[in-house]
Amino acid sequence: MKKKLTPTHTFQFIDEILAQQSVKLLSLSPQKTLITSFTELENLIGEKSTDPQILTAIQETLENIVRTQLQNFPENIFWDFDFLVSSMLRQALNADEGAVTFLKVFGEKMVCLTDMFGNKTDIRFRYVHDFIYGFEWARWVQKEPEKRAHIEPFSLLFLDYLLVKGKELLQRIKHGQVVSYKLCETGYRNPFTFSREPEDEYRLLTYLAEEQLIPVAVWNWNASPVWNKPFQEMRQQLALKLNIQPQRR
């Protein structure tokens, strides 16, 4: 029987939440197997701010995001958070409305996005990978690079774009207007032609990471997001190279 956790409002509490769920906390980093713990991330955050209000707001925001991901993406494979946390903190410390207010808004948008794209709605994506590791962001920037290249992957502006896209996708699904987002026999949606079953997703993403073909290296606190590579095409090509089978619909 799982023991009941007592909230301590420390970052270690987030590690305990994950441990309770028996999630294998894999990192996509070619240099390590498991993610940076939230206890370790707390130390990095502390180098930028020691304000108790900000630290509490960050902890609560991350706890909400993690809980929502666990609920909506129980089969997610890679769980890196480093760059998301550093980006969130940097934006909060620079926010005109103040750090705590920014973090509240950021957390609400992230939770809403996770609820919208996960297994509790008709969208039913299996993983958070395309969002967290920047594939969606890179594709978005490529459409209007002169306007968007300076907008980072976890900016409120991009989160708002995804919220609008999610609502539109739900409407299209409702009216039977989806072509590339049809349900697979596993009950998840996969817009790609190749299989994204867990073993295939793992093989393909770890290969992409080794070849430095991940737009946002979220396992790196100081990552420099890259948008100007043909990530989608290279992903398709590598799926063929690795002999990943077509997705069964």
Secondary structure by P-SEA (a helix, b strand, c coil): ccccccccccaaaaaaaaaaaccccccccccccccccaaaaaaaaaaccccaaaaaaaaaaaaaaaaaaaaccccccccccaaaaaaaaaaaaaccccaaaaaaaaaaaaaaaaaaacccccccccccccccccaaaaaaaaaccccccccccccaaaaaaaaaaaaaaaaaaaaccccccccccccccccccccccaaaaaaaaaaaaaaccccccccccbbbbbcccaaaaaaaaaaaaaccccccc
